Amino acid sequence: MADVSDINALGQVIRRARKQQNLTQEQLAALSGVGPRFLRELEHGKETSRIGLVFAVLSTLGLSVQITGRGGDT
């Protein structure tokens, strides 16, 4: 499990998973229903309020998000 504490770390996790699955940015964008530009910006850590699209990309890659409090509780 990756510790994702900011958008840059999230972008790195997405890029790594995409490459492990041998997908190009264009392929992943098409499978996720997002535009290639959005995916490029997401992988490069651009802040965005389009969280629904972020979750579509994560879902396509088989990734999920776990929310924990700073003390480890939810």
Distance bins in CASP14 RR format, pairs under 12 A and 6 or more apart:
PFRMAT RR
TARGET T0000
AUTHOR 0000-0000-0000
RMODE 2
METHOD distances of the structure
MODEL  1
1 13 0 0 0 0 1 0 0 0 0 0 0
1 63 0 0 0 0 0 1 0 0 0 0 0
1 64 0 0 0 0 1 0 0 0 0 0 0
1 65 0 0 0 0 0 1 0 0 0 0 0
1 66 1 0 0 1 0 0 0 0 0 0 0
1 68 0 0 0 0 0 1 0 0 0 0 0
2 9 1 0 0 1 0 0 0 0 0 0 0
2 10 0 0 0 0 1 0 0 0 0 0 0
2 11 0 0 0 0 0 1 0 0 0 0 0
2 12 0 0 0 0 1 0 0 0 0 0 0
2 13 1 0 1 0 0 0 0 0 0 0 0
2 14 0 0 0 0 0 1 0 0 0 0 0
2 15 0 0 0 0 0 1 0 0 0 0 0
2 16 0 0 0 0 1 0 0 0 0 0 0
2 17 0 0 0 0 1 0 0 0 0 0 0
2 58 0 0 0 0 0 1 0 0 0 0 0
2 63 0 0 0 0 1 0 0 0 0 0 0
2 64 0 0 0 0 0 1 0 0 0 0 0
2 65 0 0 0 0 0 1 0 0 0 0 0
2 66 0 0 0 0 0 1 0 0 0 0 0
3 9 1 0 0 1 0 0 0 0 0 0 0
3 10 0 0 0 0 0 1 0 0 0 0 0
3 12 0 0 0 0 0 1 0 0 0 0 0
3 13 0 0 0 0 1 0 0 0 0 0 0
3 66 0 0 0 0 0 1 0 0 0 0 0
3 68 0 0 0 0 0 1 0 0 0 0 0
3 72 0 0 0 0 0 1 0 0 0 0 0
4 10 1 0 1 0 0 0 0 0 0 0 0
4 11 0 0 0 0 1 0 0 0 0 0 0
4 12 0 0 0 0 1 0 0 0 0 0 0
4 13 1 0 1 0 0 0 0 0 0 0 0
4 14 0 0 0 0 1 0 0 0 0 0 0
4 16 0 0 0 0 0 1 0 0 0 0 0
4 17 0 0 0 0 0 1 0 0 0 0 0
4 45 0 0 0 0 0 1 0 0 0 0 0
4 54 0 0 0 0 0 1 0 0 0 0 0
4 58 0 0 0 0 0 1 0 0 0 0 0
4 63 0 0 0 0 1 0 0 0 0 0 0
4 64 0 0 0 0 0 1 0 0 0 0 0
4 65 1 0 0 1 0 0 0 0 0 0 0
4 66 0 0 0 0 1 0 0 0 0 0 0
4 67 0 0 0 0 0 1 0 0 0 0 0
4 68 0 0 0 0 0 1 0 0 0 0 0
5 12 0 0 0 0 0 1 0 0 0 0 0
5 13 0 0 0 0 0 1 0 0 0 0 0
5 67 0 0 0 0 0 1 0 0 0 0 0
5 68 0 0 0 0 0 1 0 0 0 0 0
5 69 0 0 0 0 0 1 0 0 0 0 0
5 70 0 0 0 0 0 1 0 0 0 0 0
6 12 0 0 0 0 0 1 0 0 0 0 0
6 13 0 0 0 0 0 1 0 0 0 0 0
6 45 0 0 0 0 1 0 0 0 0 0 0
6 46 0 0 0 0 0 1 0 0 0 0 0
6 47 0 0 0 0 1 0 0 0 0 0 0
7 13 0 0 0 0 0 1 0 0 0 0 0
7 14 0 0 0 0 0 1 0 0 0 0 0
7 41 0 0 0 0 1 0 0 0 0 0 0
7 42 0 0 0 0 1 0 0 0 0 0 0
7 43 0 0 0 0 0 1 0 0 0 0 0
7 44 0 0 0 0 1 0 0 0 0 0 0
7 45 1 0 1 0 0 0 0 0 0 0 0
7 46 1 0 0 1 0 0 0 0 0 0 0
7 47 1 0 1 0 0 0 0 0 0 0 0
7 48 1 0 0 1 0 0 0 0 0 0 0
7 49 0 0 0 0 0 1 0 0 0 0 0
7 50 0 0 0 0 0 1 0 0 0 0 0
7 51 0 0 0 0 0 1 0 0 0 0 0
7 54 0 0 0 0 1 0 0 0 0 0 0
8 14 0 0 0 0 0 1 0 0 0 0 0
8 15 0 0 0 0 0 1 0 0 0 0 0
8 41 0 0 0 0 0 1 0 0 0 0 0
8 42 0 0 0 0 0 1 0 0 0 0 0
8 43 0 0 0 0 1 0 0 0 0 0 0
8 44 0 0 0 0 1 0 0 0 0 0 0
8 45 1 0 1 0 0 0 0 0 0 0 0
8 46 0 0 0 0 1 0 0 0 0 0 0
8 47 0 0 0 0 1 0 0 0 0 0 0
9 15 0 0 0 0 0 1 0 0 0 0 0
9 16 0 0 0 0 0 1 0 0 0 0 0
9 43 0 0 0 0 0 1 0 0 0 0 0
9 45 0 0 0 0 1 0 0 0 0 0 0
10 16 0 0 0 0 0 1 0 0 0 0 0
10 17 0 0 0 0 0 1 0 0 0 0 0
10 41 0 0 0 0 0 1 0 0 0 0 0
10 42 1 0 0 1 0 0 0 0 0 0 0
10 43 0 0 0 0 1 0 0 0 0 0 0
10 44 0 0 0 0 0 1 0 0 0 0 0
10 45 1 0 0 1 0 0 0 0 0 0 0
10 46 0 0 0 0 0 1 0 0 0 0 0
10 47 0 0 0 0 0 1 0 0 0 0 0
10 48 0 0 0 0 0 1 0 0 0 0 0
10 51 0 0 0 0 0 1 0 0 0 0 0
10 54 1 0 0 1 0 0 0 0 0 0 0
10 55 0 0 0 0 0 1 0 0 0 0 0
10 57 0 0 0 0 1 0 0 0 0 0 0
10 58 0 0 0 0 1 0 0 0 0 0 0
10 61 0 0 0 0 0 1 0 0 0 0 0
10 63 0 0 0 0 1 0 0 0 0 0 0
10 65 0 0 0 0 1 0 0 0 0 0 0
11 17 0 0 0 0 1 0 0 0 0 0 0
11 18 0 0 0 0 1 0 0 0 0 0 0
11 19 0 0 0 0 0 1 0 0 0 0 0
11 25 0 0 0 0 0 1 0 0 0 0 0
11 39 0 0 0 0 1 0 0 0 0 0 0
11 40 0 0 0 0 0 1 0 0 0 0 0
11 41 0 0 0 0 1 0 0 0 0 0 0
11 42 1 0 1 0 0 0 0 0 0 0 0
11 43 1 0 1 0 0 0 0 0 0 0 0
11 44 1 0 0 1 0 0 0 0 0 0 0
11 45 1 0 1 0 0 0 0 0 0 0 0
11 46 0 0 0 0 1 0 0 0 0 0 0
11 47 0 0 0 0 0 1 0 0 0 0 0
11 48 0 0 0 0 0 1 0 0 0 0 0
11 54 0 0 0 0 1 0 0 0 0 0 0
11 57 0 0 0 0 1 0 0 0 0 0 0
11 58 0 0 0 0 0 1 0 0 0 0 0
11 61 0 0 0 0 0 1 0 0 0 0 0
11 63 0 0 0 0 0 1 0 0 0 0 0
12 18 0 0 0 0 0 1 0 0 0 0 0
12 19 0 0 0 0 0 1 0 0 0 0 0
12 42 0 0 0 0 0 1 0 0 0 0 0
12 43 1 0 0 1 0 0 0 0 0 0 0
12 44 0 0 0 0 1 0 0 0 0 0 0
12 45 0 0 0 0 1 0 0 0 0 0 0
13 19 0 0 0 0 0 1 0 0 0 0 0
13 20 0 0 0 0 0 1 0 0 0 0 0
13 42 0 0 0 0 0 1 0 0 0 0 0
13 43 0 0 0 0 1 0 0 0 0 0 0
13 45 0 0 0 0 0 1 0 0 0 0 0
13 54 0 0 0 0 0 1 0 0 0 0 0
13 57 0 0 0 0 0 1 0 0 0 0 0
13 58 0 0 0 0 1 0 0 0 0 0 0
13 61 0 0 0 0 1 0 0 0 0 0 0
13 62 0 0 0 0 0 1 0 0 0 0 0
13 63 1 0 0 1 0 0 0 0 0 0 0
13 64 0 0 0 0 0 1 0 0 0 0 0
13 65 0 0 0 0 0 1 0 0 0 0 0
14 20 0 0 0 0 0 1 0 0 0 0 0
14 21 0 0 0 0 0 1 0 0 0 0 0
14 23 0 0 0 0 0 1 0 0 0 0 0
14 25 0 0 0 0 1 0 0 0 0 0 0
14 28 0 0 0 0 1 0 0 0 0 0 0
14 29 0 0 0 0 0 1 0 0 0 0 0
14 32 0 0 0 0 0 1 0 0 0 0 0
14 34 0 0 0 0 0 1 0 0 0 0 0
14 38 0 0 0 0 0 1 0 0 0 0 0
14 39 0 0 0 0 1 0 0 0 0 0 0
14 40 0 0 0 0 0 1 0 0 0 0 0
14 41 0 0 0 0 0 1 0 0 0 0 0
14 42 1 0 0 1 0 0 0 0 0 0 0
14 43 1 0 1 0 0 0 0 0 0 0 0
14 44 0 0 0 0 0 1 0 0 0 0 0
14 45 0 0 0 0 1 0 0 0 0 0 0
14 53 0 0 0 0 0 1 0 0 0 0 0
14 54 0 0 0 0 1 0 0 0 0 0 0
14 55 0 0 0 0 0 1 0 0 0 0 0
14 56 0 0 0 0 0 1 0 0 0 0 0
14 57 1 0 0 1 0 0 0 0 0 0 0
14 58 1 0 0 1 0 0 0 0 0 0 0
14 59 0 0 0 0 0 1 0 0 0 0 0
14 60 0 0 0 0 1 0 0 0 0 0 0
14 61 1 0 0 1 0 0 0 0 0 0 0
14 62 0 0 0 0 0 1 0 0 0 0 0
14 63 1 0 0 1 0 0 0 0 0 0 0
14 65 0 0 0 0 0 1 0 0 0 0 0
15 21 0 0 0 0 0 1 0 0 0 0 0
15 23 0 0 0 0 0 1 0 0 0 0 0
15 24 0 0 0 0 0 1 0 0 0 0 0
15 25 0 0 0 0 1 0 0 0 0 0 0
15 28 0 0 0 0 1 0 0 0 0 0 0
15 39 0 0 0 0 1 0 0 0 0 0 0
15 40 0 0 0 0 1 0 0 0 0 0 0
15 41 0 0 0 0 0 1 0 0 0 0 0
15 42 0 0 0 0 1 0 0 0 0 0 0
15 43 1 0 1 0 0 0 0 0 0 0 0
15 44 0 0 0 0 1 0 0 0 0 0 0
15 45 0 0 0 0 1 0 0 0 0 0 0
15 57 0 0 0 0 0 1 0 0 0 0 0
15 61 0 0 0 0 0 1 0 0 0 0 0
15 63 0 0 0 0 0 1 0 0 0 0 0
16 23 0 0 0 0 0 1 0 0 0 0 0
16 43 0 0 0 0 1 0 0 0 0 0 0
16 61 0 0 0 0 1 0 0 0 0 0 0
16 63 0 0 0 0 0 1 0 0 0 0 0
17 23 0 0 0 0 1 0 0 0 0 0 0
17 28 0 0 0 0 1 0 0 0 0 0 0
17 32 0 0 0 0 0 1 0 0 0 0 0
17 43 0 0 0 0 0 1 0 0 0 0 0
17 57 0 0 0 0 1 0 0 0 0 0 0
17 58 0 0 0 0 1 0 0 0 0 0 0
17 59 0 0 0 0 0 1 0 0 0 0 0
17 60 0 0 0 0 1 0 0 0 0 0 0
17 61 1 0 1 0 0 0 0 0 0 0 0
17 62 1 0 0 1 0 0 0 0 0 0 0
17 63 1 0 0 1 0 0 0 0 0 0 0
17 64 0 0 0 0 0 1 0 0 0 0 0
18 24 0 0 0 0 1 0 0 0 0 0 0
18 25 1 0 0 1 0 0 0 0 0 0 0
18 26 0 0 0 0 0 1 0 0 0 0 0
18 27 0 0 0 0 1 0 0 0 0 0 0
18 28 1 0 1 0 0 0 0 0 0 0 0
18 29 0 0 0 0 1 0 0 0 0 0 0
18 31 0 0 0 0 0 1 0 0 0 0 0
18 32 0 0 0 0 0 1 0 0 0 0 0
18 39 0 0 0 0 1 0 0 0 0 0 0
18 40 0 0 0 0 0 1 0 0 0 0 0
18 42 0 0 0 0 0 1 0 0 0 0 0
18 43 1 0 0 1 0 0 0 0 0 0 0
18 57 0 0 0 0 1 0 0 0 0 0 0
18 58 0 0 0 0 0 1 0 0 0 0 0
18 60 0 0 0 0 1 0 0 0 0 0 0
18 61 1 0 0 1 0 0 0 0 0 0 0
18 62 0 0 0 0 0 1 0 0 0 0 0
18 63 0 0 0 0 0 1 0 0 0 0 0
19 25 0 0 0 0 1 0 0 0 0 0 0
19 27 0 0 0 0 0 1 0 0 0 0 0
19 28 0 0 0 0 1 0 0 0 0 0 0
19 43 0 0 0 0 0 1 0 0 0 0 0
19 61 0 0 0 0 0 1 0 0 0 0 0
20 28 0 0 0 0 0 1 0 0 0 0 0
20 61 0 0 0 0 1 0 0 0 0 0 0
20 62 0 0 0 0 0 1 0 0 0 0 0
20 63 0 0 0 0 0 1 0 0 0 0 0
21 27 0 0 0 0 1 0 0 0 0 0 0
21 28 0 0 0 0 1 0 0 0 0 0 0
21 31 0 0 0 0 1 0 0 0 0 0 0
21 57 0 0 0 0 0 1 0 0 0 0 0
21 60 0 0 0 0 1 0 0 0 0 0 0
21 61 1 0 0 1 0 0 0 0 0 0 0
21 62 0 0 0 0 1 0 0 0 0 0 0
21 63 0 0 0 0 0 1 0 0 0 0 0
22 28 0 0 0 0 0 1 0 0 0 0 0
22 61 0 0 0 0 0 1 0 0 0 0 0
23 29 0 0 0 0 1 0 0 0 0 0 0
23 30 0 0 0 0 1 0 0 0 0 0 0
23 31 1 0 0 1 0 0 0 0 0 0 0
23 32 0 0 0 0 1 0 0 0 0 0 0
23 36 0 0 0 0 0 1 0 0 0 0 0
23 39 0 0 0 0 0 1 0 0 0 0 0
23 43 0 0 0 0 0 1 0 0 0 0 0
23 57 0 0 0 0 0 1 0 0 0 0 0
23 60 0 0 0 0 1 0 0 0 0 0 0
23 61 0 0 0 0 1 0 0 0 0 0 0
23 62 0 0 0 0 0 1 0 0 0 0 0
24 30 0 0 0 0 1 0 0 0 0 0 0
24 31 0 0 0 0 0 1 0 0 0 0 0
24 36 0 0 0 0 1 0 0 0 0 0 0
24 39 0 0 0 0 1 0 0 0 0 0 0
24 40 0 0 0 0 0 1 0 0 0 0 0
24 43 0 0 0 0 0 1 0 0 0 0 0
25 31 0 0 0 0 0 1 0 0 0 0 0
25 32 0 0 0 0 0 1 0 0 0 0 0
25 34 0 0 0 0 0 1 0 0 0 0 0
25 35 0 0 0 0 1 0 0 0 0 0 0
25 36 1 0 1 0 0 0 0 0 0 0 0
25 37 0 0 0 0 1 0 0 0 0 0 0
25 38 0 0 0 0 1 0 0 0 0 0 0
25 39 1 0 1 0 0 0 0 0 0 0 0
25 40 1 0 1 0 0 0 0 0 0 0 0
25 41 0 0 0 0 0 1 0 0 0 0 0
25 42 0 0 0 0 1 0 0 0 0 0 0
25 43 1 0 0 1 0 0 0 0 0 0 0
25 44 0 0 0 0 0 1 0 0 0 0 0
25 57 0 0 0 0 0 1 0 0 0 0 0
26 32 0 0 0 0 0 1 0 0 0 0 0
26 33 0 0 0 0 0 1 0 0 0 0 0
26 34 0 0 0 0 0 1 0 0 0 0 0
26 35 0 0 0 0 1 0 0 0 0 0 0
26 36 1 0 1 0 0 0 0 0 0 0 0
26 37 0 0 0 0 0 1 0 0 0 0 0
26 38 0 0 0 0 0 1 0 0 0 0 0
26 39 0 0 0 0 1 0 0 0 0 0 0
26 40 0 0 0 0 1 0 0 0 0 0 0
27 33 0 0 0 0 0 1 0 0 0 0 0
27 34 0 0 0 0 0 1 0 0 0 0 0
27 35 0 0 0 0 0 1 0 0 0 0 0
27 36 0 0 0 0 1 0 0 0 0 0 0
27 39 0 0 0 0 1 0 0 0 0 0 0
27 57 0 0 0 0 0 1 0 0 0 0 0
27 60 0 0 0 0 1 0 0 0 0 0 0
27 61 0 0 0 0 0 1 0 0 0 0 0
28 34 0 0 0 0 1 0 0 0 0 0 0
28 35 0 0 0 0 1 0 0 0 0 0 0
28 36 0 0 0 0 1 0 0 0 0 0 0
28 38 0 0 0 0 0 1 0 0 0 0 0
28 39 1 0 0 1 0 0 0 0 0 0 0
28 40 0 0 0 0 0 1 0 0 0 0 0
28 42 0 0 0 0 0 1 0 0 0 0 0
28 43 0 0 0 0 1 0 0 0 0 0 0
28 53 0 0 0 0 0 1 0 0 0 0 0
28 56 0 0 0 0 0 1 0 0 0 0 0
28 57 1 0 0 1 0 0 0 0 0 0 0
28 58 0 0 0 0 0 1 0 0 0 0 0
28 59 0 0 0 0 0 1 0 0 0 0 0
28 60 1 0 0 1 0 0 0 0 0 0 0
28 61 1 0 0 1 0 0 0 0 0 0 0
28 62 0 0 0 0 0 1 0 0 0 0 0
28 63 0 0 0 0 0 1 0 0 0 0 0
29 35 1 0 1 0 0 0 0 0 0 0 0
29 36 1 0 1 0 0 0 0 0 0 0 0
29 37 0 0 0 0 1 0 0 0 0 0 0
29 38 1 0 0 1 0 0 0 0 0 0 0
29 39 1 0 1 0 0 0 0 0 0 0 0
29 40 0 0 0 0 1 0 0 0 0 0 0
29 41 0 0 0 0 0 1 0 0 0 0 0
29 42 0 0 0 0 1 0 0 0 0 0 0
29 43 0 0 0 0 0 1 0 0 0 0 0
29 53 0 0 0 0 1 0 0 0 0 0 0
29 56 0 0 0 0 1 0 0 0 0 0 0
29 57 0 0 0 0 1 0 0 0 0 0 0
29 60 0 0 0 0 1 0 0 0 0 0 0
29 61 0 0 0 0 0 1 0 0 0 0 0
30 36 0 0 0 0 1 0 0 0 0 0 0
30 38 0 0 0 0 0 1 0 0 0 0 0
30 39 0 0 0 0 1 0 0 0 0 0 0
30 56 0 0 0 0 0 1 0 0 0 0 0
30 57 0 0 0 0 0 1 0 0 0 0 0
30 60 0 0 0 0 1 0 0 0 0 0 0
31 39 0 0 0 0 0 1 0 0 0 0 0
31 56 0 0 0 0 1 0 0 0 0 0 0
31 57 0 0 0 0 1 0 0 0 0 0 0
31 59 0 0 0 0 1 0 0 0 0 0 0
31 60 1 0 1 0 0 0 0 0 0 0 0
31 61 0 0 0 0 1 0 0 0 0 0 0
31 62 0 0 0 0 0 1 0 0 0 0 0
32 38 0 0 0 0 1 0 0 0 0 0 0
32 39 1 0 0 1 0 0 0 0 0 0 0
32 42 0 0 0 0 1 0 0 0 0 0 0
32 50 0 0 0 0 0 1 0 0 0 0 0
32 52 0 0 0 0 0 1 0 0 0 0 0
32 53 1 0 0 1 0 0 0 0 0 0 0
32 54 0 0 0 0 1 0 0 0 0 0 0
32 55 0 0 0 0 1 0 0 0 0 0 0
32 56 1 0 1 0 0 0 0 0 0 0 0
32 57 1 0 1 0 0 0 0 0 0 0 0
32 58 0 0 0 0 1 0 0 0 0 0 0
32 59 1 0 0 1 0 0 0 0 0 0 0
32 60 1 0 1 0 0 0 0 0 0 0 0
32 61 0 0 0 0 1 0 0 0 0 0 0
32 62 0 0 0 0 0 1 0 0 0 0 0
32 63 0 0 0 0 0 1 0 0 0 0 0
33 39 0 0 0 0 1 0 0 0 0 0 0
33 50 0 0 0 0 0 1 0 0 0 0 0
33 52 0 0 0 0 0 1 0 0 0 0 0
33 53 0 0 0 0 1 0 0 0 0 0 0
33 55 0 0 0 0 0 1 0 0 0 0 0
33 56 1 0 0 1 0 0 0 0 0 0 0
33 57 0 0 0 0 1 0 0 0 0 0 0
33 59 0 0 0 0 0 1 0 0 0 0 0
33 60 0 0 0 0 1 0 0 0 0 0 0
34 40 0 0 0 0 0 1 0 0 0 0 0
34 41 0 0 0 0 0 1 0 0 0 0 0
34 42 0 0 0 0 1 0 0 0 0 0 0
34 43 0 0 0 0 0 1 0 0 0 0 0
34 48 0 0 0 0 0 1 0 0 0 0 0
34 50 0 0 0 0 1 0 0 0 0 0 0
34 52 0 0 0 0 1 0 0 0 0 0 0
34 53 1 0 1 0 0 0 0 0 0 0 0
34 54 0 0 0 0 1 0 0 0 0 0 0
34 55 0 0 0 0 0 1 0 0 0 0 0
34 56 1 0 0 1 0 0 0 0 0 0 0
34 57 1 0 0 1 0 0 0 0 0 0 0
34 58 0 0 0 0 0 1 0 0 0 0 0
34 59 0 0 0 0 0 1 0 0 0 0 0
34 60 0 0 0 0 1 0 0 0 0 0 0
35 41 0 0 0 0 1 0 0 0 0 0 0
35 42 0 0 0 0 1 0 0 0 0 0 0
35 50 0 0 0 0 0 1 0 0 0 0 0
35 53 0 0 0 0 1 0 0 0 0 0 0
35 56 0 0 0 0 0 1 0 0 0 0 0
35 57 0 0 0 0 1 0 0 0 0 0 0
36 42 0 0 0 0 0 1 0 0 0 0 0
36 43 0 0 0 0 0 1 0 0 0 0 0
36 57 0 0 0 0 0 1 0 0 0 0 0
37 43 0 0 0 0 0 1 0 0 0 0 0
37 44 0 0 0 0 0 1 0 0 0 0 0
37 46 0 0 0 0 1 0 0 0 0 0 0
37 48 0 0 0 0 0 1 0 0 0 0 0
37 50 0 0 0 0 0 1 0 0 0 0 0
37 53 0 0 0 0 0 1 0 0 0 0 0
38 44 0 0 0 0 0 1 0 0 0 0 0
38 45 0 0 0 0 0 1 0 0 0 0 0
38 46 0 0 0 0 1 0 0 0 0 0 0
38 48 1 0 0 1 0 0 0 0 0 0 0
38 49 0 0 0 0 0 1 0 0 0 0 0
38 50 1 0 0 1 0 0 0 0 0 0 0
38 51 0 0 0 0 0 1 0 0 0 0 0
38 52 0 0 0 0 0 1 0 0 0 0 0
38 53 1 0 1 0 0 0 0 0 0 0 0
38 54 0 0 0 0 1 0 0 0 0 0 0
38 56 0 0 0 0 1 0 0 0 0 0 0
38 57 0 0 0 0 1 0 0 0 0 0 0
39 45 0 0 0 0 0 1 0 0 0 0 0
39 46 0 0 0 0 0 1 0 0 0 0 0
39 48 0 0 0 0 0 1 0 0 0 0 0
39 50 0 0 0 0 0 1 0 0 0 0 0
39 53 0 0 0 0 1 0 0 0 0 0 0
39 54 0 0 0 0 0 1 0 0 0 0 0
39 56 0 0 0 0 0 1 0 0 0 0 0
39 57 1 0 0 1 0 0 0 0 0 0 0
39 58 0 0 0 0 0 1 0 0 0 0 0
39 60 0 0 0 0 0 1 0 0 0 0 0
39 61 0 0 0 0 0 1 0 0 0 0 0
40 46 0 0 0 0 1 0 0 0 0 0 0
40 48 0 0 0 0 0 1 0 0 0 0 0
40 57 0 0 0 0 0 1 0 0 0 0 0
41 47 0 0 0 0 1 0 0 0 0 0 0
41 48 1 0 0 1 0 0 0 0 0 0 0
41 50 0 0 0 0 1 0 0 0 0 0 0
41 53 0 0 0 0 0 1 0 0 0 0 0
41 54 0 0 0 0 0 1 0 0 0 0 0
41 57 0 0 0 0 0 1 0 0 0 0 0
42 48 1 0 0 1 0 0 0 0 0 0 0
42 50 0 0 0 0 1 0 0 0 0 0 0
42 51 0 0 0 0 0 1 0 0 0 0 0
42 52 0 0 0 0 0 1 0 0 0 0 0
42 53 1 0 0 1 0 0 0 0 0 0 0
42 54 1 0 0 1 0 0 0 0 0 0 0
42 55 0 0 0 0 0 1 0 0 0 0 0
42 56 0 0 0 0 0 1 0 0 0 0 0
42 57 1 0 0 1 0 0 0 0 0 0 0
42 58 0 0 0 0 1 0 0 0 0 0 0
42 61 0 0 0 0 0 1 0 0 0 0 0
43 54 0 0 0 0 0 1 0 0 0 0 0
43 57 0 0 0 0 1 0 0 0 0 0 0
43 61 0 0 0 0 0 1 0 0 0 0 0
45 54 0 0 0 0 0 1 0 0 0 0 0
46 54 0 0 0 0 0 1 0 0 0 0 0
47 54 0 0 0 0 0 1 0 0 0 0 0
48 54 1 0 0 1 0 0 0 0 0 0 0
48 55 0 0 0 0 0 1 0 0 0 0 0
48 57 0 0 0 0 0 1 0 0 0 0 0
50 56 0 0 0 0 1 0 0 0 0 0 0
50 57 0 0 0 0 0 1 0 0 0 0 0
51 57 0 0 0 0 0 1 0 0 0 0 0
51 58 0 0 0 0 0 1 0 0 0 0 0
51 65 0 0 0 0 1 0 0 0 0 0 0
52 58 0 0 0 0 1 0 0 0 0 0 0
52 59 0 0 0 0 1 0 0 0 0 0 0
52 65 0 0 0 0 0 1 0 0 0 0 0
53 59 0 0 0 0 0 1 0 0 0 0 0
53 60 0 0 0 0 0 1 0 0 0 0 0
54 60 0 0 0 0 0 1 0 0 0 0 0
54 61 0 0 0 0 0 1 0 0 0 0 0
54 63 0 0 0 0 0 1 0 0 0 0 0
54 65 0 0 0 0 1 0 0 0 0 0 0
55 61 0 0 0 0 0 1 0 0 0 0 0
55 62 0 0 0 0 0 1 0 0 0 0 0
55 63 0 0 0 0 1 0 0 0 0 0 0
55 64 0 0 0 0 1 0 0 0 0 0 0
55 65 1 0 0 1 0 0 0 0 0 0 0
56 62 0 0 0 0 0 1 0 0 0 0 0
56 63 0 0 0 0 0 1 0 0 0 0 0
57 63 0 0 0 0 1 0 0 0 0 0 0
57 65 0 0 0 0 0 1 0 0 0 0 0
58 64 1 0 0 1 0 0 0 0 0 0 0
58 65 1 0 0 1 0 0 0 0 0 0 0
58 66 0 0 0 0 0 1 0 0 0 0 0
59 65 0 0 0 0 1 0 0 0 0 0 0
66 72 0 0 0 0 0 1 0 0 0 0 0
66 74 0 0 0 0 1 0 0 0 0 0 0
67 73 0 0 0 0 0 1 0 0 0 0 0
67 74 1 0 0 1 0 0 0 0 0 0 0
68 74 1 0 1 0 0 0 0 0 0 0 0
END
